């Protein structure tokens, strides 16, 4: 009964906040003011194309623009909610293998140089690894393997030529991870002093202290942005950050940092705060380096998948509000989530945890481990509470199958590089999907050559199915194909999904025009339509 009351209260509060925001939005937006949102850790750089965390795109997305973006007034980020940004319109060829964009005229980079179709080509060449310049890390290169060529047709038109039809390309380009970069600025400079076309310019990036953005007076969208700037003090302790929010020193929490427990505390002290709580399209998962002995042994990987008690993780971490699922975001927020009945047949997902662990111990014993010969291993994870807390639970679960884990805390600035290099044995990871589409999840996280395939899983035959589902335009058929691919990934213990996180973002009611999506937490930090009603 208490849980039901809490959920109803949360929904009521959000609706009340939205209603209040709608009233404020109906007013003439006020100009000026600085939005204050804390930054949870020190970003490794300001280069979004080199980032694999919203510790990069949340603070720096407003420096850039995409060709297209998602409509931030809508509840979900889907193909149906893609709207113009740097492109004013687009069209597909008859064979659906060419996508042509018409670009907005008069757009300037922050240094005054004109934005043209050449910059679109330079951006895509950089991401695809075709440019002379190189990204230091390139987590999304595999998403664009189907793009054969980007062809400028004069300064204000550009065509993406594809090897096969790929309806999701437009959705990928609308992601918060798909900004346009200038031809005339090096990849190295974009890490520390980025030049974009966005509504805000970088004024200061003081490592471990603060990020300051200021209004771009030459922004190509008339009247935008409303804010004078954005300040992001770097506060690595979540309790300290929440106290600053409660005291009114911050307008907005860092996205998804509000847990169920924190939410209750905030509501008790700031009852008029507006909070968006729910799934964020980020999964907590077990990563195992398949190339490092003894974990090159499939029996050990399967045993680790079998020992996971997902219900226990959910209860401890999210008070039961997270969702149990496989690779794709579960329904109703996700369009591609696997049916419950199918999921229950997969290794480790059956409800009888004791039975699963008994099977796991037999696999370990088969390989020489047991009560008198336990396996010691470091469990690597990122130095953020959302990673550390479930890692401690994981260590407890592994003890049930003769594995003694020692927590290995890795600073956030080097975490992605470490796991991308396979410089770990076992880890607790969080994997975010910027859009709810199988192409983004499968190609980015599980294709053989992707940098974000951090476990080294490689199944060329299954990868052919990635391509087949990508071309399928019949949604019912595509969904069935996606479920079968997802089932195979779990059976292969590619990257066992522990749960799909549920958390939130809170803001004071003076913040108008900000609305998180219910199926992604990565695409709504442009802040060009946000204003402060104070």
C-alpha positions, 0 to 999 in steps of 0.5 A: 500500500505504501508503494502504491501511495508513493507512486501515485504521489510521484505521478501527481507531483509531476503532473502538478509540476507540468501543469504549473510549467504549462501556465508559466510557458503560456506566459511570455518567456523571460530573458536572462538569468543563469541556469545552475545544474551540478555536474556529477563528475569531471568530464574526460573532455568536451568532445561529445563524439569521443564520449560514452557517458552523459557526463559529457553530453549533458554539460556540452550538448548546448554548445552544438547542434545536430542536423535533426533533433527530437522535439523536447515538448513530446513525451518520447524520443522516436522517429515520429518526434524528429524535427529540424535543427541544422537541416530544415528538411530531408527526403529519402530516395525511391530505393531508401538508400539515399537521405538528402538534407537541406541545410539552414542558411546563415548559420555560423560557428562560434568563431564566425565561420559559416556552417556548410555541407562540407562540415557535415561531410567532415563530421561523418568522415571523422566519426567513420575514421575516414578523415586524416584527423582522428578521434582519440576514442570513437564509441559510435563508429559502428553505427555508421558502417552502412553510410558509404559516402556523404556527398555535399550538393552545394553549400546547403545540401548534403546526401548520405548514401547508404549500402542498404536501407536503414530507417533508423539513420534519422533517429541516430542523427537526432541523438544527443551523441550526434552533433556536427563538428567544424572542418576547420577545428581539430579533434584535439581542440574540440576536447578542451575548447569546442567550437559549435553552432549551438545556443551557448558557447563554452566560457570556462572548463575548469577541471574538477571545479566548474563548467560555464557556458554563455549565451551565443548572441549570433544563434541562428534560431531567432530569439533563442536562447532565453538564458544568459548562461549555464553554470555547472559546478562539479560536485562529485558527492551526491549528498552534497549536491542534493543539499545544494539543490534543497538550499536553492543553490541549484536549479536542476539536479544532474540527470538521473542522479535522483534515486528512489531514496533521494527522491523521498528526502527531496520531497520531504524538504522541497515539496514544490520541486518537480521530479521526473522519475522512471526508466532512463534507458540505462542498464546495469550489467555484468561485463566479463572479459572473454579473452582473459583467462579463466573467463575465456571459459564459457562455463564460468561466464554462464555460472556468473549469469546464473548467480544473479538475483535481479529481484534483490538488486532491484529491491536494494538499489531502486526499492523495486522501481527498476525493471527486469529486462534483457538488452532492449528497454522493457515495455511500456516505455520501450517499444522493443522489450522482450515479453515476460514469458520469453524472458523467463526461459533465458539463462539466469532469468528464471525466478528460482534463484536457489536452483540457478545458483545450484546449477552455477556451482556445478559448473564451477566445480566441473572446472575445479573450483569449490569451497576449498578452492575459490576464485579471487578476482577484482571487480572493476567499476566506475567511481560513481555511486550508481556504479559502486552500489550495485558492484558491492551487491554483485560481489555478494552474489558471486560469493555464492559460487566460489568467487571472491571479488575485490572492488576495484574503483576506477576514476570516471575520466579513464573508465571508458578507455580502460574497459574499451582496451579490455583492461579488466577481468570482471566489471560492473557497468552501466550502459546507456542507449541514447535512443530506443532502437535496436540498431543503436543498441546492437551495433554499438554494444555487440558488433565485433569491431565496436569500441563499446563492445567492451566484453569482446563478444563477437558472433558474425552469424548473429551480426548478420541478423543485426543487419537483417532486422535493421532493413525490416520495415514491418514492425511486427516482423522486426520486433520478432527478429529483435527478440530472437537476437536479444535472446541469443545475446543473453544465452551467449552471456554477451553482457548479462543485463542485471536491471534497467535503471529507474531514477530521476531528475528534479528541478525547481518550478522556476525552471520552465521548458525542460521536460525529460523523455520517458524512453531516453536520458541523453537527448534533451540538454540543448536548453535553448527553449528553457527559461527562468520564471523568477 
